[in-house]
Amino acid sequence: MHILSAGILMYTSDLRFQVIHPDKSENWTLQIKSPQDRDSGIYECQVNTEPKMSLSYTLNVVEARARIGGPPDIYVKTGSLLTLTCMMSQGPHDLGTVAWYLGDRLIVTSAHSENDVNDEPRITVETEWSDALTSRLRITHAKPTDSGNYSCVPTVAEKASVNVHVINGEHPAAMQHGSTAAGSPSSRTVLLTLAFLLGQLR
């Protein structure tokens, strides 16, 4: 067992820990600023009476993290609809708001066309709060310039990213299977090629 404090005297050099004890109060509070995963564990408060009295508390620090559904690389045809869905568990605190970035540039939703106010905006973001926080980025009529690294950045959670490739024509075979980049052989292709070569040597 590691002793953090005795009274208001701290025995740890970690300045995130602090004991709060108002004058003439029977309440003692251990405060941890910016809790981290390594702070998880069992904390015990002891009172030096006879017999000794103590209370134990279990602290679980859960890191809020965003997640974008689908593979890490997404391929869409020019002119098609691109929808990215970012989800975060609500957890014990408010996750605030969500911002979307393309590279290091903040994505700004589209206004209506000057020519026709009935036109739908090309880029929209919808955010919903329920048991989880969900944000959807929709881009209609995708263009090659829409290609790049998209990030969903919550106010108080770790961001999530995905690579989007807007291409002309049909998907190459390697692209259809997701994780293998165009022109790069998959591990299965390498194994089949190696087996074929070994067969030729026999």
FINUZA-657708 format. One record per residue (C-alpha): x, y negated, z; chain; residue number from 0; residue in three letters. Coordinates in steps of 0.5 Angstrom, whole numbers, plus 500, padded with zeros to 3 digits. Layout:
PT   px   py   pz  kollo  kolgu  zapa
PT    X    Y    Z      A    NUM   ALA
...
***
This chain:
PT   px   py   pz  kollo  kolgu  zapa
PT  500  500  500      A      0   MET
PT  503  493  498      A      1   HIS
PT  501  487  503      A      2   ILE
PT  499  481  499      A      3   LEU
PT  498  477  505      A      4   SER
PT  497  476  513      A      5   ALA
PT  493  470  515      A      6   GLY
PT  494  465  510      A      7   ILE
PT  501  467  509      A      8   LEU
PT  503  470  502      A      9   MET
PT  508  476  501      A     10   TYR
PT  507  476  494      A     11   THR
PT  511  471  489      A     12   SER
PT  505  471  484      A     13   ASP
PT  502  465  485      A     14   LEU
PT  496  467  482      A     15   ARG
PT  494  470  489      A     16   PHE
PT  491  465  494      A     17   GLN
PT  488  466  501      A     18   VAL
PT  482  461  502      A     19   ILE
PT  480  460  509      A     20   HIS
PT  476  454  511      A     21   PRO
PT  477  451  518      A     22   ASP
PT  473  454  524      A     23   LYS
PT  470  459  519      A     24   SER
PT  470  467  520      A     25   GLU
PT  471  468  512      A     26   ASN
PT  477  470  509      A     27   TRP
PT  477  470  501      A     28   THR
PT  483  473  497      A     29   LEU
PT  483  469  490      A     30   GLN
PT  486  471  484      A     31   ILE
PT  487  466  478      A     32   LYS
PT  487  469  471      A     33   SER
PT  486  476  473      A     34   PRO
PT  490  482  469      A     35   GLN
PT  489  489  467      A     36   ASP
PT  495  490  472      A     37   ARG
PT  491  487  478      A     38   ASP
PT  486  493  478      A     39   SER
PT  486  497  484      A     40   GLY
PT  483  498  491      A     41   ILE
PT  484  492  496      A     42   TYR
PT  483  492  503      A     43   GLU
PT  482  487  508      A     44   CYS
PT  484  489  515      A     45   GLN
PT  483  485  522      A     46   VAL
PT  487  487  528      A     47   ASN
PT  482  489  533      A     48   THR
PT  482  495  537      A     49   GLU
PT  480  499  534      A     50   PRO
PT  482  496  527      A     51   LYS
PT  477  494  522      A     52   MET
PT  477  494  515      A     53   SER
PT  473  493  508      A     54   LEU
PT  476  496  502      A     55   SER
PT  474  493  495      A     56   TYR
PT  475  496  488      A     57   THR
PT  477  491  483      A     58   LEU
PT  476  493  475      A     59   ASN
PT  479  488  471      A     60   VAL
PT  475  489  464      A     61   VAL
PT  478  485  458      A     62   GLU
PT  473  482  453      A     63   ALA
PT  475  484  446      A     64   ARG
PT  471  482  440      A     65   ALA
PT  470  488  434      A     66   ARG
PT  469  487  427      A     67   ILE
PT  465  493  424      A     68   GLY
PT  468  497  418      A     69   GLY
PT  475  499  416      A     70   PRO
PT  481  494  417      A     71   PRO
PT  481  493  409      A     72   ASP
PT  474  491  406      A     73   ILE
PT  474  491  398      A     74   TYR
PT  468  487  395      A     75   VAL
PT  466  485  387      A     76   LYS
PT  466  478  385      A     77   THR
PT  459  475  385      A     78   GLY
PT  457  480  391      A     79   SER
PT  455  479  398      A     80   LEU
PT  460  479  403      A     81   LEU
PT  457  480  411      A     82   THR
PT  462  481  417      A     83   LEU
PT  459  483  423      A     84   THR
PT  463  481  430      A     85   CYS
PT  461  484  436      A     86   MET
PT  463  483  444      A     87   MET
PT  460  487  450      A     88   SER
PT  457  481  454      A     89   GLN
PT  461  484  460      A     90   GLY
PT  460  480  467      A     91   PRO
PT  461  473  464      A     92   HIS
PT  458  469  459      A     93   ASP
PT  463  470  452      A     94   LEU
PT  461  463  450      A     95   GLY
PT  461  461  443      A     96   THR
PT  464  464  436      A     97   VAL
PT  468  461  431      A     98   ALA
PT  470  464  424      A     99   TRP
PT  477  463  421      A    100   TYR
PT  480  465  414      A    101   LEU
PT  487  465  415      A    102   GLY
PT  488  459  420      A    103   ASP
PT  483  455  417      A    104   ARG
PT  476  454  421      A    105   LEU
PT  470  457  416      A    106   ILE
PT  465  451  416      A    107   VAL
PT  458  453  413      A    108   THR
PT  456  451  407      A    109   SER
PT  451  445  406      A    110   ALA
PT  445  446  401      A    111   HIS
PT  447  444  393      A    112   SER
PT  446  437  391      A    113   GLU
PT  442  439  385      A    114   ASN
PT  437  443  389      A    115   ASP
PT  435  443  396      A    116   VAL
PT  432  450  395      A    117   ASN
PT  439  453  394      A    118   ASP
PT  441  458  399      A    119   GLU
PT  447  456  403      A    120   PRO
PT  453  460  400      A    121   ARG
PT  456  461  407      A    122   ILE
PT  452  462  413      A    123   THR
PT  454  464  421      A    124   VAL
PT  448  467  425      A    125   GLU
PT  450  468  432      A    126   THR
PT  445  473  437      A    127   GLU
PT  445  474  444      A    128   TRP
PT  443  480  448      A    129   SER
PT  446  486  451      A    130   ASP
PT  452  484  447      A    131   ALA
PT  454  478  443      A    132   LEU
PT  453  479  435      A    133   THR
PT  456  474  430      A    134   SER
PT  455  475  423      A    135   ARG
PT  459  471  417      A    136   LEU
PT  455  472  410      A    137   ARG
PT  458  469  404      A    138   ILE
PT  454  470  398      A    139   THR
PT  457  470  391      A    140   HIS
PT  464  472  393      A    141   ALA
PT  470  469  389      A    142   LYS
PT  477  471  389      A    143   PRO
PT  479  465  393      A    144   THR
PT  475  468  399      A    145   ASP
PT  480  474  399      A    146   SER
PT  484  473  406      A    147   GLY
PT  485  475  413      A    148   ASN
PT  478  473  417      A    149   TYR
PT  478  473  424      A    150   SER
PT  472  472  429      A    151   CYS
PT  475  468  435      A    152   VAL
PT  470  468  441      A    153   PRO
PT  471  463  447      A    154   THR
PT  473  467  452      A    155   VAL
PT  475  474  449      A    156   ALA
PT  481  477  445      A    157   GLU
PT  479  476  437      A    158   LYS
PT  478  481  432      A    159   ALA
PT  481  481  424      A    160   SER
PT  480  484  418      A    161   VAL
PT  483  483  411      A    162   ASN
PT  478  482  405      A    163   VAL
PT  479  483  398      A    164   HIS
PT  475  480  393      A    165   VAL
PT  476  484  386      A    166   ILE
PT  474  484  379      A    167   ASN
PT  471  490  376      A    168   GLY
PT  471  497  379      A    169   GLU
PT  475  499  385      A    170   HIS
PT  481  503  384      A    171   PRO
PT  481  510  387      A    172   ALA
PT  485  508  393      A    173   ALA
PT  481  502  395      A    174   MET
PT  475  506  395      A    175   GLN
PT  478  511  401      A    176   HIS
PT  479  504  405      A    177   GLY
PT  486  505  409      A    178   SER
PT  491  506  403      A    179   THR
PT  493  500  399      A    180   ALA
PT  492  500  391      A    181   ALA
PT  498  503  388      A    182   GLY
PT  501  506  395      A    183   SER
PT  500  514  395      A    184   PRO
PT  496  517  401      A    185   SER
PT  499  522  405      A    186   SER
PT  495  527  402      A    187   ARG
PT  497  525  395      A    188   THR
PT  504  526  398      A    189   VAL
PT  503  533  401      A    190   LEU
PT  500  535  394      A    191   LEU
PT  505  533  390      A    192   THR
PT  511  536  394      A    193   LEU
PT  507  543  394      A    194   ALA
PT  507  542  387      A    195   PHE
PT  514  541  386      A    196   LEU
PT  516  547  391      A    197   LEU
PT  512  551  386      A    198   GLY
PT  515  549  380      A    199   GLN
PT  522  551  384      A    200   LEU
PT  520  558  385      A    201   ARG
***
